[in-house]
Amino acid sequence: MIVIWRGSADLTAACFDGAMVTEILLAIILLLLVAQFAGSRQRTPTDYRLAEIERRLDLVMAHLGVTDPGSELPEVRAHLARGETIKAIAAYRRATGADLRTAKAAVEALAGQH
């Protein structure tokens, strides 16, 4: 049992047993771990550079009329055929790992091909 004293002989209302102290410490550690992992994935300059290179490559391919035959995405095309654009974007993101802006642009481009 932990007893907190104030003054020389005045016991003030805080008594904690070992289990409560352990629970508090575990909660604090858990909060610190969650905060650490939440901020651990920040975009690096390399991420931004890669995104810019991919954007430029997409522009060149679009200008030349070149399509990537390896990008057949049946689930995305099925959603587009049913007019489910938002579901198509979500499926594209799952399949490719693309961010929202890239997925939206790609799905809109696929929709324009139909």
Secondary structure, DSSP 8 states (H G I E B T S, - for coil): -EEEEETTTEEEEEEE-HHHHHHHHHHHHHHHHHHHHHTS----HHHHHHHHHHHHHHHHHHHHT---GGG--HHHHHHHHTT-HHHHHHHHHHHH---HHHHHHHHHHHHHH-
